[in-house]
């Protein structure tokens, strides 16, 4: 079918060039066809080529135009030269519940739309005065009280050279506006979240040029975001770090390397060097290739300063340890020299006293009376006891100095060996021994034997007046830690004096009570051995009811 020629219509006001010269405010180029269709329909009605009620050749054109308009709009409208409505389609009633005829004769600013002020309508009138294409979004509550928003698109039309008014279309954009508001709110929330992050969030293209930065960039670098975009990230780094980041960026872009992180030095606008930790990942594109990189830059300057400080502190501590070790080695050497002096220089006078006492005994022979013989015997016993004390001190010092050689040691087996030795020394003793089997610890074997020997000999000695005597070596579990105990039913002691137990030369029983009481070094030696193994030792006792010595090992 051939369309009628409409030269006046297109030349006067509806040529595509007119739309190109007059931008549509938010309507978009898609509305061009709608306005043209509306203009065409209006022209056909006014020109008489389409007459309502009379079937003509143009009826088919009219139906087609109506169908097209119904698909692209909700209603049609038209105004006269004074901008008063002369026609409003029935679609307006369907959407608002208002009678379109009630608005005929009114101008757009005469109708009580929601939220529009004088300034808006003043601008709208100026556009009408210039015969611009108009686009406006209006809001009004419908009959149900629901706020609805409408978009009106209009174009001036002419009857020949004379302006005849505006005509256009209207459509309901309530849902579209809701979607746009939701999108704006979502974008605003996204912007607020991105700007609230303390780390720098950045994006680059495949060349490493910055395409996005959040506000944290200026806080860390001192550079304004808008001045930094379009520049390579490496330009802001320390020169020594640029080759590294450029190489890694190329590897990620090429798909050789996935996500990666590294520590870099950033040079701020003021020339300050700040340490940053970069976490980078590729951004996939629509064609399967990367469209650039995205990542974060975290200012770790404080942490690096702390690490360097800690390193310096550690170095200082190591230096102090070396100094203290050297001092300790010097003290050990002095102690060794002292021990040598004690073991040699002090023993000589003791041997002289003991020798001359023996000579006196031999020379005097039968001339010795009882009192004199007793005096000489006491001198010899004192020199022998002094020799034992010297030996005990030297042994205590040796045990304190010698290095530990830890290994798996069966304390039960060592205890059995010591008990066999005690039985061979006093075979007539009636002693009941109970030793828990397979008590294995990680300890120095030599020191572990000295420890057990001192404790078992004490238990053997101080239970000598009991028949039968009972000695027990067992292990218990307290607070997830093994506790080893040696218990006897001997003389015990008063716990008031327990604090003196582990002091050198401190004894709670005299030689008059128990022969061979010892030097008072044994328990001090035991405590030193336990301490060197990272453990503790304590005693529980009651006078006349026996004693119980418990100890732990650190490992």
Rosetta blueprint (number, residue, H / E / L):
1 X L
2 X L
3 X L
4 X L
5 X L
6 X L
7 X H
8 X H
9 X H
10 X H
11 X H
12 X H
13 X H
14 X H
15 X L
16 X H
17 X H
18 X H
19 X H
20 X H
21 X H
22 X L
23 X L
24 X L
25 X L
26 X L
27 X L
28 X L
29 X L
30 X L
31 X H
32 X H
33 X H
34 X H
35 X H
36 X H
37 X H
38 X H
39 X H
40 X H
41 X H
42 X H
43 X H
44 X H
45 X H
46 X H
47 X H
48 X L
49 X L
50 X L
51 X L
52 X L
53 X L
54 X L
55 X L
56 X L
57 X L
58 X L
59 X H
60 X H
61 X H
62 X H
63 X H
64 X H
65 X H
66 X H
67 X H
68 X H
69 X H
70 X H
71 X H
72 X H
73 X L
74 X L
75 X E
76 X E
77 X E
78 X E
79 X E
80 X L
81 X L
82 X L
83 X L
84 X E
85 X E
86 X E
87 X E
88 X E
89 X L
90 X L
91 X H
92 X H
93 X H
94 X H
95 X H
96 X H
97 X L
98 X L
99 X L
100 X H
101 X H
102 X H
103 X H
104 X L
105 X L
106 X L
107 X E
108 X H
109 X H
110 X H
111 X L
112 X L
113 X L
114 X L
115 X L
116 X L
117 X L
118 X H
119 X H
120 X H
121 X H
122 X H
123 X H
124 X H
125 X H
126 X H
127 X H
128 X H
129 X H
130 X L
131 X L
132 X L
133 X L
134 X E
135 X E
136 X E
137 X E
138 X E
139 X E
140 X E
141 X E
142 X L
143 X L
144 X L
145 X L
146 X L
147 X E
148 X E
149 X E
150 X E
151 X E
152 X E
153 X E
154 X E
155 X E
156 X E
157 X E
158 X E
159 X E
160 X L
161 X L
162 X E
163 X E
164 X E
165 X E
166 X E
167 X E
168 X E
169 X E
170 X E
171 X E
172 X E
173 X L
174 X H
175 X H
176 X H
177 X H
178 X H
179 X H
180 X H
181 X H
182 X H
183 X H
184 X H
185 X H
186 X H
187 X H
188 X H
189 X H
190 X H
191 X H
192 X H
193 X H
194 X H
195 X H
196 X H
197 X L
198 X L
199 X L
200 X E
201 X E
202 X E
203 X E
204 X E
205 X L
206 X L
207 X L
208 X L
209 X E
210 X E
211 X E
212 X E
213 X E
214 X L
215 X L
216 X H
217 X H
218 X H
219 X H
220 X H
221 X H
222 X L
223 X L
224 X L
225 X H
226 X H
227 X H
228 X H
229 X L
230 X L
231 X L
232 X E
233 X H
234 X H
235 X H
236 X H
237 X E
238 X L
239 X H
240 X H
241 X H
242 X H
243 X H
244 X H
245 X H
246 X H
247 X H
248 X H
249 X H
250 X H
251 X H
252 X H
253 X H
254 X L
255 X L
256 X L
257 X L
258 X L
259 X L
260 X E
261 X E
262 X E
263 X E
264 X E
265 X E
266 X E
267 X E
268 X L
269 X L
270 X L
271 X L
272 X L
273 X E
274 X E
275 X E
276 X E
277 X E
278 X E
279 X E
280 X E
281 X E
282 X E
283 X E
284 X E
285 X L
286 X L
287 X L
288 X L
289 X L
290 X E
291 X E
292 X E
293 X E
294 X E
295 X E
296 X E
297 X E
298 X E
299 X E
300 X L
301 X H
302 X H
303 X H
304 X H
305 X H
306 X H
307 X H
308 X H
309 X H
310 X H
311 X H
312 X H
313 X H
314 X H
315 X H
316 X H
317 X H
318 X H
319 X H
320 X H
321 X H
322 X H
323 X H
324 X H
325 X H
326 X H
327 X H
328 X H
329 X H
330 X H
331 X H
332 X H
333 X H
334 X H
335 X H
336 X H
337 X H
338 X H
339 X H
340 X H
341 X H
342 X H
343 X H
344 X H
345 X H
346 X H
347 X H
348 X H
349 X H
350 X H
351 X H
352 X H
353 X H
354 X H
355 X H
356 X H
357 X H
358 X H
359 X H
360 X H
361 X H
362 X H
363 X H
364 X H
365 X H
366 X H
367 X H
368 X L
369 X L
370 X H
371 X H
372 X H
373 X H
374 X H
375 X H
376 X H
377 X H
378 X H
379 X H
380 X H
381 X H
382 X H
383 X H
384 X H
385 X H
386 X H
387 X H
388 X H
389 X H
390 X H
391 X H
392 X H
393 X H
394 X H
395 X H
396 X H
397 X H
398 X H
399 X H
400 X H
401 X H
402 X L
403 X L
404 X L
405 X L
406 X E
407 X E
408 X E
409 X E
410 X E
411 X H
412 X H
413 X H
414 X H
415 X H
416 X H
417 X H
418 X H
419 X H
420 X H
421 X H
422 X H
423 X H
424 X H
425 X H
426 X L
427 X L
428 X L
429 X L
430 X L
431 X E
432 X E
433 X E
434 X E
435 X E
436 X L
437 X L
438 X L
439 X L
440 X E
441 X E
442 X E
443 X E
444 X E
445 X H
446 X H
447 X H
448 X H
449 X H
450 X H
451 X H
452 X H
453 X H
454 X H
455 X H
456 X H
457 X H
458 X H
459 X H
460 X H
461 X H
462 X H
463 X L
464 X L
465 X L
466 X L
467 X L
468 X L
469 X E
470 X E
471 X E
472 X E
473 X E
474 X E
475 X E
476 X E
477 X E
478 X E
479 X L
480 X L
481 X E
482 X E
483 X E
484 X E
485 X E
486 X E
487 X E
488 X E
489 X L
490 X L
491 X L
492 X L
493 X L
494 X L
495 X H
496 X H
497 X H
498 X H
499 X H
500 X H
501 X L
502 X L
503 X L
504 X L
505 X L
506 X L
507 X L
508 X L
509 X L
510 X L
511 X L
512 X L
513 X L
514 X L
515 X L
516 X L
517 X L
518 X L
519 X L
520 X L
521 X L
522 X H
523 X H
524 X H
525 X H
526 X H
527 X H
528 X H
529 X H
530 X H
531 X H
532 X H
533 X L
534 X L
535 X L
536 X L
537 X E
538 X E
539 X E
540 X E
541 X E
542 X L
543 X L
544 X L
545 X L
546 X L
547 X E
548 X E
549 X E
550 X E
551 X E
552 X L
553 X L
554 X L
555 X L
